[in-house]
Amino acid sequence: MNRDHPMPINRRSLLKLGLATGAATLATRYSFAAPAASSSRFVFIIMRGALDGLSAVPPYADPDYARLRGELAIGAPGGSDGALALDGYFGLNPGLVFLQEAYASRELLVMPAVASAYRERSHFDGQDVLENGMTQPHASQSGWLNRALVHLPSAAGNGRQSGVALAQNVPLVLRGPAEVASWSPSVLPDLDDDTMRRITERYASDPLLSRRLAEALDTDSEAAQATASASAPASAMASDATAGPAMTPAARSTAGRYTETVRTAAGFLRRDDGPAVAVFDTTGWDTHFNEGGAQGQLRARLAVLDQGLRTLKESLAEVWPRTVVLLATEFGRTAATNGTRGTDHGTGSAAFLLGGAVAGGRVLADWPGLSARALYQQRDLRPTLDLRSVMKSVLHDHLQIDSRAIDNEVFPDSRAASYIAGLLRGHEA
């Protein structure tokens, strides 16, 4: 036990904080900067694996869509296994029930035909560009969102602990000069009281390890409190019917961990002294085989995501009206299906801007079409919206970051990515 951080020795969660890999790697104690002047909150959800935007946001009215998609095509709303209605041209995958509700409540902006500056098809490189904010992979060791935190109005120019990553490791997008915290759920067993006592005694004689141990215990305590404070009501978890077939045990386990992550993120963001920004991942979007259309594995995964987003809104409660959530992926998938009833790596995808601060109820699209002439390299949806334009606009209008800092430091070489007016409430064109 550390004198400066008294803590009962029956705490059972050191393994959750990675003690087995060395005390020096433990997450820092959560001590956040004062919230932004507007108390705005921003959540960035990275959809790793290349989301099939043509299935998440099916353009069912495009004359070439059904021909290209074959058995993966999702029909018009109202039909058997049809899309969820949006604007009469685009729909949502049937698994995205909550997102349709958010669209109807004018809290969702749907963005088809979107991409980062990356134009190749490597997951690793595509995710690097998505997170580093540059035009090329490996062009920076810091991420665009971390560089933005330095310029938060309330952070006195240093961005100290203004962000939190809910992941095993801090993702590139949050690495850089600004200090950030990290937390991750664990699948490891709890420690018993005797083991906890022996670890505490062993570390007591070493000032550094003793301090790290105390910080780790405090971290876990605050994470537990954050999760408890954001426990979503029972209505947050939609029925399995929204996911089509019943979820497998593995899918249920994944959904449970995702729900825990979402509730913990909401708990931190709800705090008066909480972070302005939270980042976490979703995975499983690399659908080369048996992707499915209105039914199947992709719909099931989208339904789990959808349930998590419902949980996020309900857990954020009074903070939701000043929250923006951006969901984006590294690139899209081919317009046509492949020989294994799936889709391969492509270019244009879809992104979503969600939250009480979003001026939603719209599809933001300069739709290029899916004709052979319109496709990018004769195989992919051609992107017409630069994802950096969305990110820059959110940073400026929502987090109140100066445009000069955004253009020169956060997204250098992004002159071609213009700001977009009207994405957020109070900033409509």
Residue pairs with C-beta under 8 A, 6 or more apart in sequence:
1 7
1 9
1 200
1 204
1 214
2 204
2 210
2 211
2 213
2 214
4 211
4 214
5 211
5 214
5 215
5 217
5 218
7 214
7 217
7 218
7 221
9 193
9 196
9 197
9 200
10 193
10 196
11 191
11 196
11 217
11 220
11 221
12 190
12 191
12 192
12 193
12 196
13 186
13 190
13 191
13 220
13 224
14 191
14 196
14 199
14 213
14 216
14 217
14 220
15 186
15 188
15 189
15 190
15 191
16 185
16 186
16 188
16 220
17 26
17 27
17 186
17 216
17 219
17 220
18 25
18 26
18 27
19 26
19 199
19 213
19 216
20 188
23 203
23 209
23 212
23 213
23 216
24 208
24 212
26 212
26 213
26 215
26 216
26 219
27 181
27 182
27 183
27 216
27 219
28 179
28 181
28 182
28 215
28 219
29 215
29 218
29 219
29 222
30 161
30 164
30 181
30 183
30 218
30 219
30 222
30 223
30 268
31 161
32 161
32 162
32 164
32 181
32 268
32 271
32 273
32 274
32 275
33 152
33 154
33 155
33 156
33 159
33 160
33 161
33 162
33 273
33 275
34 154
34 155
34 273
35 154
35 272
35 273
35 274
35 276
36 152
36 153
36 154
36 155
36 162
36 276
36 399
36 400
37 153
37 154
37 400
38 322
38 400
39 322
40 276
40 322
40 323
40 324
40 357
40 398
40 399
40 400
41 269
41 274
41 276
41 277
41 278
41 316
41 319
41 322
41 323
41 324
42 276
42 277
42 278
42 323
42 324
42 325
42 326
42 394
42 398
42 399
43 265
43 269
43 277
43 278
43 279
43 280
43 312
43 323
43 324
43 325
43 326
43 355
44 145
44 173
44 277
44 278
44 279
44 325
44 326
44 328
45 279
45 280
45 281
45 282
45 325
45 326
45 327
45 328
46 127
46 130
46 131
46 171
46 173
46 279
46 280
46 281
46 282
46 328
46 329
47 281
47 282
47 285
47 305
47 327
47 328
47 329
48 123
48 127
48 281
48 282
48 283
48 285
48 329
48 330
49 123
49 283
49 284
49 285
49 286
49 287
49 329
49 330
50 123
50 126
50 285
50 286
50 329
50 330
50 331
50 332
50 333
50 345
50 346
50 349
51 285
51 329
51 332
51 333
51 349
51 350
52 285
52 287
52 291
52 298
52 332
52 333
52 343
52 349
53 112
53 113
53 114
53 329
53 332
53 333
53 348
53 349
53 350
53 381
54 65
54 69
54 332
54 333
54 335
54 343
54 350
54 381
55 72
55 74
55 93
55 291
55 293
55 298
55 343
56 92
56 93
56 96
56 302
56 349
56 350
57 86
57 90
57 91
57 92
57 93
57 110
57 112
57 350
57 363
58 65
58 73
58 74
58 83
58 90
58 91
58 92
58 93
59 65
59 89
59 90
59 112
59 367
59 370
60 66
60 73
60 74
60 75
60 76
60 77
60 82
60 83
60 89
60 90
60 91
61 76
61 88
61 89
61 90
62 89
62 367
62 369
62 370
64 369
64 370
64 371
65 73
65 370
66 73
66 75
68 335
68 336
68 337
68 370
69 293
69 335
69 336
69 337
70 336
70 337
71 293
71 337
71 341
72 291
72 292
72 293
72 337
72 341
72 343
73 293
74 81
74 82
74 83
74 91
74 93
74 94
74 293
74 294
75 81
75 82
75 83
75 294
76 82
76 83
76 91
77 83
77 84
77 85
77 91
78 85
81 94
81 293
81 294
81 295
82 91
82 94
82 294
83 90
83 91
83 92
83 93
83 94
83 294
84 91
84 92
84 93
84 94
84 96
84 97
84 99
84 100
85 91
85 100
86 92
86 100
86 103
86 110
86 363
87 362
87 363
89 363
89 367
90 110
90 112
90 363
90 365
92 99
92 100
92 103
92 110
93 294
93 298
93 299
93 302
94 244
94 294
94 295
94 299
95 242
95 243
95 244
95 298
95 299
95 300
95 301
95 302
95 303
95 305
95 306
96 302
96 303
96 305
96 306
97 238
97 242
97 303
97 306
98 238
98 306
98 307
98 309
98 310
98 313
99 108
99 306
99 309
99 352
99 354
102 108
102 309
102 313
102 354
102 360
103 110
103 360
103 361
104 361
105 360
105 361
106 358
106 359
106 360
106 361
107 354
107 355
107 356
107 358
107 360
107 361
108 352
108 353
108 354
108 358
108 360
108 361
109 352
109 353
109 354
109 358
109 359
109 360
109 362
109 363
109 364
109 423
110 350
110 352
110 362
110 363
110 364
110 365
111 350
111 351
111 352
111 353
111 363
111 364
111 365
111 385
111 390
112 348
112 350
112 363
112 365
112 367
112 381
113 348
113 350
113 365
113 366
113 367
113 368
113 381
113 382
113 383
113 384
113 385
114 328
114 348
114 349
114 350
114 351
114 383
114 384
114 385
114 386
114 387
114 390
115 331
115 332
115 347
115 348
115 349
115 383
115 385
115 386
115 387
116 126
116 129
116 130
116 328
116 330
116 331
116 386
116 387
116 388
117 129
117 134
117 135
117 136
117 386
117 388
117 417
118 125
118 126
118 129
118 130
118 137
118 330
118 331
119 347
120 126
121 331
121 345
121 346
121 347
122 137
123 286
123 330
123 345
124 137
125 137
125 138
126 137
126 330
126 331
127 172
127 330
128 137
128 138
128 172
129 135
129 136
129 137
129 330
130 173
130 328
130 329
130 330
130 387
131 143
131 144
131 145
131 171
131 172
131 173
132 138
132 139
132 140
132 142
132 143
132 144
132 172
132 173
133 140
133 143
133 144
133 147
133 388
133 391
133 410
133 411
133 412
133 414
134 140
134 412
134 413
135 413
141 175
141 176
142 172
142 175
142 176
142 177
143 171
143 172
143 173
143 174
143 175
143 176
144 173
144 391
144 410
144 411
145 163
145 173
145 174
145 277
145 279
146 159
146 163
146 173
146 174
146 175
146 176
146 177
146 178
146 180
147 176
147 177
147 178
147 409
147 410
148 395
148 399
148 401
148 405
148 406
148 410
149 155
149 159
149 162
149 163
149 176
149 178
149 180
149 276
149 277
150 157
150 158
150 159
150 176
150 177
150 178
150 405
150 409
151 157
151 159
151 401
151 402
151 405
151 406
151 409
151 410
152 159
152 162
152 276
152 399
152 400
152 401
153 400
153 401
154 162
154 276
155 162
155 178
158 178
158 179
159 177
159 178
159 179
160 178
160 179
161 179
161 180
161 181
161 275
162 178
162 180
162 275
162 276
162 277
163 174
163 178
163 180
163 181
163 275
163 276
163 277
163 278
163 279
164 180
164 181
164 182
164 183
164 265
164 268
164 275
164 277
164 278
164 279
165 171
165 174
165 180
165 181
165 182
165 183
165 278
165 279
165 280
166 182
166 183
166 184
166 261
166 264
166 265
166 278
166 279
166 280
167 182
167 184
167 279
167 280
167 281
168 184
169 182
170 180
170 182
171 279
171 281
173 279
174 180
174 277
174 279
180 275
181 219
181 275
183 219
183 223
183 264
185 257
185 260
185 261
185 264
187 257
191 199
199 213
200 213
203 209
203 210
203 212
203 213
204 210
223 264
223 267
225 267
226 264
226 266
226 267
226 268
226 270
226 271
227 260
227 263
227 264
227 267
228 267
229 267
229 270
230 263
230 264
230 266
230 267
230 270
230 315
230 316
231 263
231 315
232 259
232 263
232 266
232 311
232 314
232 315
233 314
235 314
236 307
236 310
236 311
236 314
236 315
237 259
237 307
237 310
237 311
238 303
238 306
238 307
238 310
240 246
240 247
242 303
242 306
242 307
243 299
243 300
243 303
243 304
244 295
244 296
244 299
244 300
244 303
245 295
245 300
247 255
247 300
247 304
251 300
251 304
254 284
254 304
255 304
255 307
255 308
258 282
258 304
258 305
258 308
259 307
259 308
259 311
261 280
262 280
262 308
262 309
262 311
262 312
262 315
263 311
263 315
265 278
265 280
265 312
266 311
266 312
266 315
266 316
266 319
267 315
268 274
268 275
268 278
269 275
269 278
269 316
269 319
269 323
270 315
270 316
270 317
270 318
270 319
276 399
277 399
282 305
282 308
284 301
285 298
285 301
285 329
287 297
287 298
287 333
287 342
287 343
288 338
288 340
288 342
288 343
288 344
289 340
289 341
289 342
290 296
290 297
290 340
290 341
290 342
291 297
291 298
291 337
291 341
291 342
291 343
292 298
292 299
292 300
293 299
309 325
309 354
312 325
313 320
316 323
320 355
320 356
321 356
321 357
322 356
322 357
323 355
323 356
323 357
324 353
324 354
324 355
324 357
324 358
324 394
324 398
324 424
325 352
325 353
325 354
325 355
326 351
326 352
326 353
326 354
326 390
326 391
326 394
327 351
327 352
327 354
328 351
328 387
329 349
329 351
331 345
331 346
331 347
331 348
331 349
332 346
332 347
332 348
332 349
332 350
332 380
332 381
332 383
333 343
333 344
333 345
333 346
333 349
333 380
334 343
334 344
334 345
334 346
334 379
334 380
335 346
335 370
335 375
335 379
335 380
335 381
336 343
336 379
337 343
338 344
346 379
346 380
346 381
347 376
347 377
347 380
347 381
347 382
347 383
348 368
348 376
348 380
348 381
348 382
348 383
348 384
349 381
349 383
351 387
351 390
353 360
353 390
353 394
353 423
354 360
356 425
357 398
357 424
357 425
358 423
358 424
358 425
359 422
359 423
359 424
359 425
359 427
359 428
364 385
364 420
365 384
365 385
366 384
366 385
367 384
368 374
368 381
368 382
368 384
370 381
372 378
374 382
375 381
375 382
376 382
376 383
386 414
386 416
386 417
388 411
388 414
388 417
389 417
389 418
389 419
389 420
390 420
390 423
391 411
392 403
392 406
392 407
392 410
392 411
392 414
392 417
392 419
393 419
393 420
393 421
393 423
393 424
394 423
394 424
395 401
395 406
395 410
396 402
396 403
396 406
396 419
397 423
397 424
397 427
398 424
401 410
403 419
407 414
407 415
411 417
421 427
421 428
421 429
422 428
422 429
